[in-house]
Amino acid sequence: MVEERAALRASAELIGALLLREVDGESLERMREPQLAAALAEFGVELPEIAAQTEWLEERGADYHDLFLRPETGPLVQSLWTQGRYEGDAAVRVRQLAEAAGVEFQPEAARGAAPDHLGSLLLLWAATDERVQVVADEVANEHLAWSSAPLQRVESAGGFYGSLAKVAAELVEAIRPS
C-alpha cells in the first residue's frame, strides 16, 4: 500500500506538470528516463525519436493550444467547468487548502495556472498526500470528480494528449475514494 501511494504521488506530479503547459524539451527529456518511458509506453503514450523531436514538440504545442486553451474546448479548470468562470469557489478553497498545508501556489510552482487547474490539483494532492492527509483527502474528494468530462473529450482526440488524458483519468480514479 505504501509503495502504491508513492507511485500515485509520483504519477500525480508528472501528469500534473504535463497538464499545466505543453510538453517542452525539458519535460520530454524527463519522460525519456528509462523507468518513466517504460511506464508511459505501458499506458500508450508514445514519445518521438530524438531526430524528430523538434517537429514533434512544435506539433504538440499546437495540439496543446487546440485541446486545452481554446475557449470553446475549455481549459482544465474546475471553476470553469463547474461555475462557468475563472476564480470560482473551487479556486478560493484550493488556495485555502494550499495555505493550510504550507504549499505555496506561486506562478512558477503552478506555471501561472489557476489553483483549481487539474494540473495544480494533482500537484497539490501529491504534495500533501501522507504529509497533510486531511488536505489531500479534500482535494481527492471535492476537487477531482469534475475532470472526467474534459478528460474524455481530450482522450477522444487521440494522439499524445489523448493518451495523456486517459492516464490522467485513470490516475484521478485511483486517487478518488471508492
Backbone torsions as a table, in degrees:
resi	resn	phi	psi	omega
1	MET	NA	-41.6	-179.6
2	VAL	-64.0	-43.7	178.8
3	GLU	-64.8	-37.9	179.3
4	GLU	-64.1	-42.9	178.7
5	ARG	-64.6	-40.6	178.4
6	ALA	-62.7	-40.0	178.1
7	ALA	-66.3	-39.3	177.0
8	LEU	-63.2	-42.4	178.6
9	ARG	-62.8	-43.9	179.0
10	ALA	-63.2	-41.1	177.9
11	SER	-65.0	-42.0	179.5
12	ALA	-62.9	-38.1	177.2
13	GLU	-63.4	-46.8	-178.6
14	LEU	-67.1	-52.9	-177.0
15	ILE	-64.9	-40.3	177.6
16	GLY	-58.2	-46.8	179.7
17	ALA	-64.2	-39.3	-179.2
18	LEU	-70.4	-27.2	179.1
19	LEU	-80.1	-20.5	-176.1
20	LEU	-73.8	-29.6	176.2
21	ARG	-158.1	165.6	-176.3
22	GLU	-60.8	153.0	179.5
23	VAL	-64.0	137.4	178.7
24	ASP	-125.7	-178.1	-177.0
25	GLY	-58.1	-40.6	-179.4
26	GLU	-65.7	-46.3	-179.6
27	SER	-69.8	-32.6	176.8
28	LEU	-64.5	-41.6	177.8
29	GLU	-62.6	-41.1	178.0
30	ARG	-61.7	-41.8	-179.5
31	MET	-66.3	-20.4	-179.9
32	ARG	-83.2	-7.7	176.2
33	GLU	-56.7	134.0	-169.6
34	PRO	-48.2	-48.4	-177.3
35	GLN	-65.4	-41.0	-179.5
36	LEU	-70.9	-42.5	178.7
37	ALA	-60.6	-40.3	178.7
38	ALA	-65.1	-42.8	179.1
39	ALA	-64.5	-43.3	179.3
40	LEU	-64.3	-42.4	178.8
41	ALA	-61.6	-37.6	178.3
42	GLU	-61.1	-31.7	179.0
43	PHE	-89.8	1.5	178.3
44	GLY	86.3	13.0	177.8
45	VAL	-88.2	113.7	-177.1
46	GLU	-96.5	136.7	177.5
47	LEU	-106.9	151.1	-177.0
48	PRO	-78.6	160.1	169.9
49	GLU	-66.3	152.0	-178.0
50	ILE	-57.7	-39.2	-178.2
51	ALA	-64.2	-24.5	-176.8
52	ALA	-105.4	7.4	-170.8
53	GLN	-67.8	-32.8	-178.9
54	THR	-63.3	-49.4	178.6
55	GLU	-64.0	-41.7	-179.8
56	TRP	-60.4	-44.1	179.6
57	LEU	-63.3	-40.5	177.5
58	GLU	-62.9	-43.2	178.5
59	GLU	-64.3	-39.7	179.2
60	ARG	-67.4	-33.0	175.3
61	GLY	-62.1	-43.4	177.7
62	ALA	-66.2	-41.8	177.7
63	ASP	-60.5	-44.7	-178.9
64	TYR	-59.5	-45.3	178.7
65	HIS	-58.5	-49.3	-177.5
66	ASP	-65.0	-37.3	-174.3
67	LEU	-88.1	-31.1	-170.0
68	PHE	-118.6	-17.3	-172.5
69	LEU	-112.8	-21.3	-177.4
70	ARG	-72.4	135.4	-177.8
71	PRO	-57.7	-34.6	-177.9
72	GLU	-72.9	-19.9	176.1
73	THR	-99.3	-25.1	171.9
74	GLY	84.1	118.1	173.6
75	PRO	-61.7	158.5	-178.4
76	LEU	-81.3	63.0	-177.7
77	VAL	-118.9	123.2	-175.3
78	GLN	-55.4	-45.7	-178.4
79	SER	-59.6	-37.3	178.6
80	LEU	-66.3	-42.2	-176.2
81	TRP	-77.5	-28.7	-176.2
82	THR	-101.9	-25.1	-177.6
83	GLN	-127.6	-3.1	177.6
84	GLY	73.7	19.8	179.8
85	ARG	-157.5	159.6	172.3
86	TYR	-74.6	161.7	173.3
87	GLU	59.0	39.2	176.5
88	GLY	-81.2	-167.1	-178.1
89	ASP	-57.4	-37.3	-179.0
90	ALA	-62.4	-43.3	-179.9
91	ALA	-62.3	-42.3	179.0
92	VAL	-61.6	-47.3	-177.3
93	ARG	-66.9	-39.6	-179.8
94	VAL	-64.4	-40.3	175.3
95	ARG	-59.8	-42.1	179.0
96	GLN	-63.2	-42.9	179.0
97	LEU	-62.9	-44.9	179.9
98	ALA	-62.0	-43.7	179.4
99	GLU	-62.6	-45.1	179.4
100	ALA	-60.6	-32.8	-178.9
101	ALA	-88.1	-6.4	-177.7
102	GLY	75.3	24.8	177.8
103	VAL	-102.5	122.3	-178.2
104	GLU	-88.1	130.4	175.4
105	PHE	-100.1	69.7	176.8
106	GLN	-85.9	155.9	-177.6
107	PRO	-51.5	-38.5	-178.7
108	GLU	-73.0	-26.7	179.8
109	ALA	-70.5	-41.2	-179.2
110	ALA	-110.3	18.4	179.0
111	ARG	52.8	35.2	176.6
112	GLY	77.3	4.0	-177.3
113	ALA	-77.2	162.3	175.9
114	ALA	-61.0	147.6	179.8
115	PRO	-63.6	-24.0	179.5
116	ASP	-101.7	22.4	169.8
117	HIS	-71.1	142.7	-178.0
118	LEU	-54.8	-39.8	177.5
119	GLY	-60.8	-43.8	178.3
120	SER	-63.6	-41.3	-179.5
121	LEU	-63.6	-41.2	178.1
122	LEU	-66.0	-39.1	177.4
123	LEU	-65.6	-41.1	178.1
124	LEU	-65.1	-42.7	178.0
125	TRP	-59.7	-46.1	-179.0
126	ALA	-62.4	-38.3	-178.1
127	ALA	-72.1	-22.8	-174.6
128	THR	-110.1	-20.0	178.6
129	ASP	-59.0	129.1	-178.5
130	GLU	83.2	-42.6	-176.4
131	ARG	-82.2	-45.3	177.0
132	VAL	-134.5	75.0	-169.0
133	GLN	-58.8	-34.5	-178.6
134	VAL	-62.6	-36.2	177.6
135	VAL	-71.1	-46.7	178.8
136	ALA	-58.7	-40.7	179.7
137	ASP	-64.7	-40.7	179.0
138	GLU	-67.4	-39.1	176.3
139	VAL	-59.6	-47.0	-178.9
140	ALA	-64.3	-42.8	-174.8
141	ASN	-77.7	-36.5	-169.7
142	GLU	-112.5	-13.6	-169.5
143	HIS	-126.5	11.0	-179.8
144	LEU	-119.7	-22.9	-173.4
145	ALA	-60.2	-34.3	-177.5
146	TRP	-62.8	-21.1	-169.4
147	SER	-73.4	-13.2	-175.1
148	SER	-62.7	-41.9	-178.7
149	ALA	-64.3	-50.7	179.4
150	PRO	-66.9	-32.9	178.4
151	LEU	-68.3	-36.0	175.9
152	GLN	-63.9	-39.5	178.9
153	ARG	-62.1	-46.1	-179.5
154	VAL	-67.1	-42.0	179.3
155	GLU	-58.7	-38.8	-178.3
156	SER	-66.5	-18.3	177.7
157	ALA	-74.9	-19.0	179.2
158	GLY	74.2	-167.0	179.1
159	GLY	68.8	-164.2	-176.9
160	PHE	-56.5	-53.0	-176.9
161	TYR	-71.4	-28.1	173.6
162	GLY	-63.8	-44.2	176.9
163	SER	-64.9	-41.2	178.7
164	LEU	-62.8	-40.5	178.6
165	ALA	-63.9	-38.2	177.4
166	LYS	-62.4	-45.3	178.1
167	VAL	-62.3	-43.1	-179.9
168	ALA	-61.7	-42.7	179.7
169	ALA	-63.5	-41.6	177.7
170	GLU	-65.6	-38.2	178.0
171	LEU	-64.4	-46.2	178.1
172	VAL	-58.7	-42.6	178.2
173	GLU	-61.2	-40.2	-179.5
174	ALA	-69.2	-33.0	-178.5
175	ILE	-77.6	-41.2	-175.4
176	ARG	-69.1	146.1	179.5
177	PRO	-67.5	151.9	-179.1
178	SER	-71.2	NA	NA
